[in-house]
Amino acid sequence: MLIDQSGQCVYCQCDITGGFHIDHILPVSRGGSSNIENLQLLCPFCNLSKGAKTHEEFLIKRNS
């Protein structure tokens, strides 16, 4: 996943090669799975900001 994302956070594109959080695109609490297709690597700041929001909800909140 780190190579697929070019070592960058999905949301802010910062370098995450020094540390990252594994995020569920659709949170488990909202019916998401832990399959690789539902996972993405985020910097700690973006992951903690996203919380239990879906990918779409986080993008809307971040861009508002």
C-alpha positions as CSV (number, residue, x, y, z in Angstrom):
1,M,0.0,0.0,0.0
2,L,2.8,2.4,0.8
3,I,4.3,1.9,-2.6
4,D,0.9,2.2,-4.3
5,Q,0.4,5.5,-2.6
6,S,3.9,6.7,-3.4
7,G,4.7,7.1,0.3
8,Q,2.0,9.9,0.6
9,C,-1.1,10.4,2.7
10,V,-4.2,10.0,0.5
11,Y,-5.7,13.3,1.7
12,C,-2.9,15.9,2.2
13,Q,-0.1,14.2,0.2
14,C,2.5,14.6,3.0
15,D,5.3,12.1,3.3
16,I,4.2,9.1,5.4
17,T,7.3,7.0,5.1
18,G,8.3,7.8,8.7
19,G,4.9,6.8,10.1
20,F,1.3,6.3,9.2
21,H,-2.1,5.1,10.3
22,I,-4.1,2.4,8.5
23,D,-7.6,3.8,7.8
24,H,-10.8,2.1,6.8
25,I,-12.3,4.0,3.8
26,L,-15.7,2.9,5.0
27,P,-15.4,2.7,8.8
28,V,-16.0,-0.7,10.4
29,S,-18.6,1.0,12.6
30,R,-20.5,1.8,9.5
31,G,-20.3,-1.6,7.9
32,G,-16.9,-1.5,6.3
33,S,-14.5,-4.5,6.2
34,S,-10.8,-4.9,6.9
35,N,-10.2,-6.1,3.3
36,I,-7.3,-4.4,1.6
37,E,-9.8,-2.8,-0.9
38,N,-11.2,-0.8,2.1
39,L,-7.9,0.3,3.6
40,Q,-5.8,3.4,2.9
41,L,-2.7,4.9,4.6
42,L,-3.0,8.3,6.1
43,C,-0.8,10.6,8.1
44,P,-1.8,10.6,11.8
45,F,-3.3,14.1,11.6
46,C,-5.7,13.2,8.7
47,N,-6.7,9.9,10.2
48,L,-7.5,11.5,13.6
49,S,-9.4,14.3,11.8
50,K,-11.4,11.8,9.7
51,G,-12.5,9.7,12.7
52,A,-15.6,7.6,11.7
53,K,-16.4,9.6,8.6
54,T,-16.6,7.9,5.2
55,H,-14.2,9.0,2.6
56,E,-16.8,11.2,0.9
57,E,-17.9,12.8,4.2
58,F,-14.4,13.7,5.1
59,L,-13.7,15.2,1.7
60,I,-16.9,17.3,2.0
61,K,-16.0,18.5,5.5
62,R,-12.4,19.2,4.6
63,N,-13.3,21.2,1.6
64,S,-16.0,23.3,3.2
